[in-house]
């Protein structure tokens, strides 16, 4: 099982470290990351393996959202199956 994590907001030091640290804390393995800084705006998409997640997926989503709120970012965590259904034609 995998999840897609998106992060958007004003660029700052440590965004990637903070999000990947939360993944590590709850045993979500980061598979792939792409990020861009457009002027002062930060955008990142992470694909993470959640098959060995040590907390419930909903709790991880809540933790990411709360972290985003603390950092002034929008962090959205979506299960891969939902992502695939949304983008299936």
QUIURBEL-V772686 format. One line per field, one symbol per residue. phi: phi as a letter, one per 40 degrees, with the letter a starting at -180 (. if undefined). psi: psi as a letter, one per 20 degrees, with the letter a starting at -180 (. if undefined). A space follows every 50 residues. Layout:
BEGIN
phi=???
psi=???
END
This chain:
BEGIN
phi=.bbbbbbbiccacgcdccccccdcdbgccccabbaabbfbbbbabbbbcb cbdcbcdcccdccccccccccgbbbbbbcdccdcccbcc
psi=qrqppqppapqqpjggggghhggghjkoppgqppqqoodjpppqpppqpj hkpirqghhgggggggggghikroppppqhhggghhjp.
END
